[in-house]
Amino acid sequence: MKRVLPAVGVALATLLVVGTAVAARAYSDPAGDVNTAPDITAVEVSEAAAGVLRITVAIANFQSLPENSWVNLWFDTDSNQDTGAEGDEALVRYLASGGTEVYTWNGSQLVQGTAAGAAASFDGGVLTVVLPRSSIGASTAFGLLVVTSRGQRVGGGDEQLIASDFAPNTGRLTFAGDAPAAVADPVGDHDAAPDITAVRVSDAKNGWITFAITTPNYAELPEASAVVVSIDADANARTGDSGADLQLTLAAGQIAMERWDGRQWAPDDLPTRARFRNVANVVSIDVHVSELGNSPRFRFRLLAADVNTATQGVVALDVAPDDFSYWSYTLANKPAVSLVARSLSATPGAPRAGQRFAVALPVTRSDTGRSIRSGSVACQVRVAGRLVAARGSLAGGAARCSLVVPAAAQGTRLRGTITVRSGGARVVRAFAYLVR
C-alpha cells in the first residue's frame, strides 16, 4: 500500500458563547515533529548510459532528509495498472540514513532483491538515484511514481504514521528512453498537519475549561485539517478508550463531542457545552466542566491531522505529548462537592418475613472520587404502606439501612429511601423489594 494511515470521522455540534478563564497551566510539544512530508517540486528520468537509469527528485522544504523519512520510486515496468502491486512491479526506496533498497514483483508480492549497481545520494535538496534497468526489470518503456514519506512512532508502538507527497499527483510519469522525461509538482502540496508546539489549559469560575493550542505553521486552520482533544475525565487509565472518556473534534469549522459508550465512540446528545476560536496561530477549544461530570482533575492528550476531505483519511499527523500518553490538569476553580451514589445492594438479596434485612449504598465524593469517611444516614422504610423502624449507619464508605421485616409481611412490598449527608452535600436513593 502506498498510503498507510488510519481514518478519522468528523461529526458536527452546536457552538456556544465565549467565557473568561482565570487560572492556567502550560504544556509544550517539540516544534517540527508534525510529520511534514518532503515536498517534491520536480522529477526527471534519463538514461545516463545504455541500460543505466538516472532519476533526480527535487525537494523544496528539506536540504537534508529528516531521519524519519524516505523516498519511494514505484515502477510500472509493463505499463499495465492491473498487474503487480497496485500496478507496479518494482520499488526502489531511499532511506534518510543513506541506504537504498530494491524490491521486485515475484508474481504474488514484492520481495527484496539486490541493490548491486544502484547508487543514491541526497544533497542540497535533490535526490539522485542511478540504477541498472535490469535491477528493476525495466527493459522497455515504464511508468514512474515518486512518493516521499515521513513517519512517527506513537506510544512506542510499531505502527508508523505517514505523511506523503506524490509526483505526479495522478497517474505515472512515462519514460520511453528516447529522451529525458520530467514532471513538475506544485510547491506546498505536500501533507502537513497543524504543528502543536504549546498548550495552555485554564479554567474559569463559571466552569469553562479552555485548551489554547499553538500551531505556528497555520495562522488559521485550513479546511482539510482536524484537532482532537481526548479527555480522561475520571483520571483512570482502566476506563474508557485507553483511558479517554470524552473526545472533542474540531474540523471544517465545526466542533463535535463524542463519548465512549463502552464499545465505541458515540456522538453526544445536543446541545453540548463546547465551543472554539481560531485566531493568530492559536486554536482555543472550550468545554464546560459539567461535560466532565464536574471532575476536579482530568488527563488529556491532543492530535492534529491533515485530512483528505474526499475520503476522510488522515494523511499527516502530530500528537501531543509525543508518546501519546496524557498530561494532567487540576482545576483552580473546583466545582462544588457533590455525593455520588453507587450501586445499591441488599442482604439477603430479597427481604424475608420476620427476618433481618439491610440495604447498603456506597457513596463517593465528586472532588476526589474517594469513599466518604463521615456523615449521617437517615432511613425511611414502609412495608405494606406502614412505617417500619429502620436504623441508619455509615461504615467503610457505604451507608446502610437495617431493619427486621414484620412477620406478617410476606407477599407485600417493602419500599424505602436512604438519605446520606456528608461535607454539606446530600444524596437520596429509593429502593423497593417484594417480601418473601
DAVENLIN-V921813 format. One record per residue. N is the residue number from 1. RES is the residue in one letter. SS is DSSP state (@ for helix, = for strand, . for the rest). Layout:
BEGIN
n,res,ss
N,RES,SS
N,RES,SS
END
This chain:
BEGIN
n,res,ss
1,M,.
2,K,.
3,R,.
4,V,.
5,L,.
6,P,.
7,A,=
8,V,.
9,G,.
10,V,.
11,A,.
12,L,.
13,A,.
14,T,.
15,L,.
16,L,.
17,V,.
18,V,.
19,G,.
20,T,.
21,A,.
22,V,.
23,A,=
24,A,=
25,R,=
26,A,=
27,Y,=
28,S,=
29,D,.
30,P,.
31,A,.
32,G,.
33,D,.
34,V,.
35,N,.
36,T,.
37,A,.
38,P,.
39,D,.
40,I,=
41,T,=
42,A,=
43,V,=
44,E,=
45,V,=
46,S,=
47,E,=
48,A,=
49,A,=
50,A,.
51,G,.
52,V,=
53,L,=
54,R,=
55,I,=
56,T,=
57,V,=
58,A,=
59,I,=
60,A,.
61,N,.
62,F,.
63,Q,.
64,S,.
65,L,.
66,P,.
67,E,.
68,N,.
69,S,=
70,W,=
71,V,=
72,N,=
73,L,=
74,W,=
75,F,=
76,D,=
77,T,.
78,D,.
79,S,.
80,N,.
81,Q,.
82,D,.
83,T,.
84,G,.
85,A,=
86,E,.
87,G,.
88,D,=
89,E,.
90,A,=
91,L,=
92,V,=
93,R,=
94,Y,=
95,L,=
96,A,.
97,S,.
98,G,.
99,G,.
100,T,=
101,E,=
102,V,=
103,Y,=
104,T,=
105,W,=
106,N,.
107,G,.
108,S,.
109,Q,.
110,L,=
111,V,=
112,Q,=
113,G,.
114,T,.
115,A,.
116,A,.
117,G,.
118,A,.
119,A,=
120,A,=
121,S,=
122,F,=
123,D,=
124,G,.
125,G,.
126,V,=
127,L,=
128,T,=
129,V,=
130,V,=
131,L,=
132,P,=
133,R,@
134,S,@
135,S,@
136,I,.
137,G,.
138,A,.
139,S,.
140,T,.
141,A,.
142,F,=
143,G,=
144,L,=
145,L,=
146,V,=
147,V,=
148,T,=
149,S,=
150,R,=
151,G,=
152,Q,=
153,R,=
154,V,.
155,G,.
156,G,.
157,G,.
158,D,.
159,E,.
160,Q,=
161,L,=
162,I,=
163,A,=
164,S,=
165,D,=
166,F,=
167,A,=
168,P,.
169,N,.
170,T,.
171,G,.
172,R,.
173,L,=
174,T,=
175,F,=
176,A,.
177,G,.
178,D,.
179,A,.
180,P,.
181,A,=
182,A,=
183,V,=
184,A,=
185,D,.
186,P,.
187,V,.
188,G,.
189,D,.
190,H,.
191,D,.
192,A,.
193,A,.
194,P,.
195,D,.
196,I,=
197,T,=
198,A,=
199,V,=
200,R,=
201,V,=
202,S,=
203,D,=
204,A,.
205,K,.
206,N,.
207,G,.
208,W,=
209,I,=
210,T,=
211,F,=
212,A,=
213,I,=
214,T,=
215,T,=
216,P,.
217,N,.
218,Y,.
219,A,.
220,E,.
221,L,.
222,P,.
223,E,.
224,A,.
225,S,=
226,A,=
227,V,=
228,V,=
229,V,=
230,S,=
231,I,=
232,D,=
233,A,.
234,D,.
235,A,.
236,N,.
237,A,.
238,R,.
239,T,.
240,G,.
241,D,=
242,S,.
243,G,.
244,A,=
245,D,.
246,L,=
247,Q,=
248,L,=
249,T,=
250,L,=
251,A,=
252,A,.
253,G,.
254,Q,=
255,I,=
256,A,=
257,M,=
258,E,=
259,R,=
260,W,=
261,D,.
262,G,.
263,R,.
264,Q,.
265,W,=
266,A,=
267,P,=
268,D,.
269,D,.
270,L,.
271,P,.
272,T,.
273,R,.
274,A,=
275,R,=
276,F,=
277,R,=
278,N,=
279,V,=
280,A,.
281,N,.
282,V,=
283,V,=
284,S,=
285,I,=
286,D,=
287,V,=
288,H,=
289,V,@
290,S,@
291,E,@
292,L,@
293,G,.
294,N,.
295,S,.
296,P,.
297,R,=
298,F,=
299,R,=
300,F,=
301,R,=
302,L,=
303,L,=
304,A,=
305,A,=
306,D,=
307,V,=
308,N,=
309,T,.
310,A,.
311,T,.
312,Q,.
313,G,=
314,V,=
315,V,=
316,A,=
317,L,=
318,D,=
319,V,=
320,A,=
321,P,.
322,D,.
323,D,.
324,F,.
325,S,.
326,Y,.
327,W,=
328,S,=
329,Y,=
330,T,=
331,L,.
332,A,.
333,N,.
334,K,.
335,P,.
336,A,.
337,V,.
338,S,.
339,L,=
340,V,=
341,A,=
342,R,=
343,S,=
344,L,=
345,S,=
346,A,=
347,T,=
348,P,.
349,G,.
350,A,.
351,P,.
352,R,.
353,A,.
354,G,.
355,Q,.
356,R,=
357,F,=
358,A,=
359,V,=
360,A,=
361,L,=
362,P,=
363,V,=
364,T,=
365,R,=
366,S,.
367,D,.
368,T,.
369,G,.
370,R,.
371,S,=
372,I,.
373,R,.
374,S,.
375,G,.
376,S,=
377,V,=
378,A,=
379,C,=
380,Q,=
381,V,=
382,R,=
383,V,=
384,A,.
385,G,.
386,R,=
387,L,=
388,V,=
389,A,.
390,A,.
391,R,=
392,G,=
393,S,=
394,L,=
395,A,=
396,G,.
397,G,.
398,A,=
399,A,=
400,R,=
401,C,=
402,S,=
403,L,=
404,V,=
405,V,.
406,P,.
407,A,.
408,A,.
409,A,.
410,Q,.
411,G,.
412,T,.
413,R,=
414,L,=
415,R,=
416,G,=
417,T,=
418,I,=
419,T,=
420,V,=
421,R,=
422,S,=
423,G,.
424,G,.
425,A,=
426,R,=
427,V,=
428,V,=
429,R,=
430,A,=
431,F,=
432,A,=
433,Y,=
434,L,=
435,V,.
436,R,.
END
